[in-house]
Amino acid sequence: MTTEAMGLASLDARGVSAWFGDRKVLDRVDLTMHAGEVTALIGPSGCGKSTFLRVLNRMHELVPGASLAGSVSVDGLDIYDSSMRITDARRAIGMVFQKPNPFPAMSIADNVVSGLTLTGQKISKSDRADLIEESLTMAGLWNEVKDRLSAAGGGLSGGQQQRLCIARSLAVKPRVLLMDEPCSALDPTSTRRIEQTILELKEQVTIVIVTHNMQQAQRVSDRCAFFLAEAGTPGQIVEHGFTEQMFSTPEDPRTLDYVNGRFG
Ligand SMILES: Nc1ncnc2c1ncn2[C@@H]1O[C@H](COP(=O)(O)OP(=O)(O)OP(=O)(O)O)[C@@H](O)[C@H]1O
C-alpha cells in the first residue's frame, strides 16, 4: 500500500450545478482538469469557486440543505456513482484548506499518517517510517523537520504547517489534490515555498487550486478557468484555457478586465 505509485488522473466535471437550499450558486459548469497539470480556478468573491471545489470531492453534500446536479469523474469513474464509497472518493481526491489545520498537539509524524489512521488503514512500522519521509519530502518539508518528527505539529510556522497538511493529504496517495486558497494565510516567503512545492508535485498528482492572487495563478498554473456570477445569477465559467493565453489574449473582455484587476 505505502509503496503504491501515484497515478496521474484527469478530473472531469460535466453539467455541474449546485444549490444551497433554493439558491442556485453554480450553473452547468463543464471543466476538464488535465492529468499532470495545475488548473487554477479564478474569479471574484462569491462566484462559486470553493463550492465547485467541494463538489469535486463530495464535500458539498455535507452542508445541510445543499444539493447538486451533473457528474464528476476521475479517469472516467463517476465519483457520485452509487457504487463509489464517499471515503474512496475523498481518498482519491484530497483537499488542502485555506488555513493550515494540522492536529496541533499531535506529533509531526503522526499528523502525516493521520489520514490513514482515520480511514482505518493499517500500516507496518517500517512502511510507516518510509511513508512519513516520502510524504514530507514531496511536500518540501522533510529537511526542516527530519530531526524533530516527534515534536508537536502546532509548533511549526504557518507555512510549515501548511506543508505538513499537504504531506498529510499526500500520504493517502490521492490521484488529485484540491487546494482552496492554500496561501491566503501565509507571508510572501512561505507562499513562494508552497508555490515551489506545487510545481514539484504536479508531476505526481493532478492539482486544482483556487486563488485570488493573479500573479500566483500565472506562476503555478498551466490552465485557468474564470468563474463569474453576474448580477445575482449563479456562477458559471466564462472562459477557460491555457494560463498564458487567458492572461494575454483571452476571448472574453470580462476575462481581460478581471485578470488586469479592473474588477473583483
Ligand atoms: N454553507 C453555505 N450556505 C449557504 N450559502 C453558501 C454557503 N457557502 C457558500 N454559499 C454561497 O454560495 C455562493 C458561492 O460561494 P463560494 O464560497 O463557493 O464562492 P467563492 O467564489 O469561493 O468565493 P470566495 O472567493 O469569496 O471564497 C456565495 O453566494 C455564498 O454566499
The ligand as a Gaussian input file, in Angstrom:
#p B3LYP/6-31G(d) Opt

LIG

0 1
 N      -22.704000      26.951000       3.513000
 C      -23.343000      27.836000       2.723000
 N      -24.648000      28.087000       2.887000
 C      -25.298000      28.960000       2.095000
 N      -24.721000      29.648000       1.078000
 C      -23.414000      29.444000       0.873000
 C      -22.646000      28.537000       1.673000
 N      -21.369000      28.542000       1.220000
 C      -21.331000      29.408000       0.197000
 N      -22.558000      29.949000      -0.022000
 C      -22.910000      30.923000      -1.066000
 O      -22.622000      30.341000      -2.336000
 C      -22.061000      31.318000      -3.210000
 C      -20.722000      30.816000      -3.713000
 O      -19.813000      30.791000      -2.621000
 P      -18.324000      30.245000      -2.748000
 O      -17.723000      30.278000      -1.394000
 O      -18.346000      28.978000      -3.495000
 O      -17.684000      31.367000      -3.676000
 P      -16.161000      31.685000      -3.944000
 O      -16.070000      32.085000      -5.368000
 O      -15.312000      30.567000      -3.498000
 O      -15.954000      32.936000      -3.003000
 P      -14.606000      33.425000      -2.274000
 O      -13.667000      33.734000      -3.370000
 O      -15.050000      34.636000      -1.520000
 O      -14.158000      32.312000      -1.383000
 C      -21.956000      32.612000      -2.423000
 O      -23.047000      33.427000      -2.759000
 C      -22.042000      32.164000      -0.979000
 O      -22.649000      33.141000      -0.193000

